[in-house]
Amino acid sequence: VAFLDPVPGFHGRRDRNEPEWPPSPLRVFQSLVAAAASRWRGTHFADGARPALQWFERIQSVSPPLIVAPHYHVGTAVRVAVPNNDMDSPASYWAKGQEPKKPHRPIDLRPLKTVRPVRLMNDEDRLATVYYLTPLKDGLCPYFDVLATAARSVTHLGWGVDMVAASASIVSHEDAAKFPGERWESIEHASTDVYRIPVKGTLDALSRRQIAFLNRVAPDGFNPVPPFSTFRVVGYRRATEPSQRQYAAFTLLKPDASGMKSFEPLRRTRDVAGMMRHALAAAGHDLGWTDEQINVFIHGKTPDGQHPASGQASPDRFQYLPLPTVNHALGRIESIRRVLIAAPPHCGGQVAWARRALAGAELVNQAGAAALLTILPKSDWVLRQYTETSTTWSTVTPVILPGYDDPDHLRRKLKGCRDAETQKRYLARLDARVEQLLRKAFRQAGYSAELTEHAETEWRAVGFRPGVELASRYLPPDNLDHAPRIHVQVRFPVPIPGPLAIGSGRFRGFGLFVSTQDS
């Protein structure tokens, strides 16, 4: 669907009168129906277009399309004078042979309407185009000719001023990957961006609604048209926007439950993570988990338990993230009084099990009971600093880099180097190596390459928040003791949901980020 305006924009609205972008699949389907009904009449529509449109609504219901759309921004709201339905007021004057007086003149009956279009950012040498990619079984479309003809008859999408030219074609996955724009993928779980898609019966419902609209004024009075409801709502997100990880949060209490238990982040982060993992493994044994499941999902090892799983190929597993307290009044990072368990977005069942299994459980160490767990509500202010969406994040525990940051021993060479240009070149190579490892860490944590490429990163040895200590002072897990670690601040191009943890220690509380208020 190509927008023809030299300054492309879109005026369509979704629920609560909010700007809609990209245009929903249901909106495109409705435009196809309108174009087909205008092109074919009577039996030609019933025999040719209807079966094709019914087939199309079925496959879209089962497989919502991938949408590739231009980048956009919501334009400035303007007030536009529009006519309303009060012309009976001046007509009462005209019936008497008089000219209407203010405020009954037609010019006075034009209320102001707020218009806030979506403005599309596109190269000047090509039209702003939105692609709707519906997967086809075996690459076959039995009604392609009919749908392609209907698509060529589409003239508008959204308001009447949103003129478009549409077409249909069958493309390979390789060619589809080359389409320019942001990719919007359908997701099954909740999303803030929800769009309507057609379902089986949408076409018939549209036909009934048109008949009801044509017969809304009858000799026996006005018959209101019922709202349209034959559709399905599906969440969509950009490929650059990761889905939120599932998590269960707990408060740490003293063993006798007399108050909150606190742990010092510098040396006890790894201990709290280890106690959580031990408690969950014990619960798994008691509740019938197999050794293989416990080794992989709880301990993060290979199925036989002999080797740790690592890198991008790491299987689904729990993360154990002790949460340093954010002092609301001072903005300081303080002791650990909360802890959460996180897992990939599709592992909600395992996280729900962990929440039930650990409610009221004890954390134990070699000296005995160390803390008691109680479920922490999601409304907790400190927890929300780790789990809500934000564009800017900074570490409360250092990122353990997934690789050596100085393989060419440039720091050793710098000590004996006196040439300024050589020093500058060595430092640039060191920075490039750290940046490369950081982006690798984000990819290993499940963030898309497109997102990490556009993220702005800053790193240093000292923390970015008051109360965060030098990265070298934190005691890491034993097997990562010699790995380089740094504090990081990152700004994403779009808001990202937490919890966010990256690096080689991301499963044991290291590389944990907290939301940073934008300045």
Secondary structure as UniProt FT lines:
FT   STRAND          2..3
FT   STRAND          9..10
FT   HELIX           15..17
FT   HELIX           25..39
FT   HELIX           42..44
FT   HELIX           45..49
FT   HELIX           50..62
FT   STRAND          66..69
FT   STRAND          71..74
FT   STRAND          78..81
FT   HELIX           88..94
FT   TURN            95..97
FT   TURN            102..103
FT   HELIX           106..108
FT   STRAND          112..115
FT   STRAND          118..121
FT   TURN            124..125
FT   STRAND          128..129
FT   STRAND          131..133
FT   HELIX           137..139
FT   TURN            142..143
FT   HELIX           144..152
FT   TURN            160..161
FT   STRAND          163..165
FT   HELIX           173..176
FT   TURN            177..178
FT   STRAND          182..187
FT   STRAND          194..197
FT   TURN            200..201
FT   HELIX           202..214
FT   STRAND          217..218
FT   TURN            219..220
FT   STRAND          221..222
FT   STRAND          232..238
FT   TURN            239..240
FT   STRAND          246..253
FT   TURN            255..256
FT   HELIX           265..286
FT   TURN            287..288
FT   HELIX           291..293
FT   HELIX           294..298
FT   TURN            303..304
FT   TURN            312..313
FT   STRAND          319..326
FT   TURN            328..330
FT   STRAND          333..343
FT   TURN            345..346
FT   HELIX           348..358
FT   TURN            359..360
FT   STRAND          362..365
FT   TURN            366..367
FT   STRAND          368..375
FT   TURN            378..379
FT   HELIX           381..387
FT   STRAND          390..395
FT   STRAND          399..400
FT   TURN            407..408
FT   HELIX           410..415
FT   HELIX           420..444
FT   TURN            445..446
FT   HELIX           449..454
FT   STRAND          456..460
FT   TURN            466..467
FT   HELIX           471..473
FT   HELIX           478..480
FT   TURN            481..482
FT   STRAND          485..496
FT   TURN            504..509
FT   STRAND          512..515
//
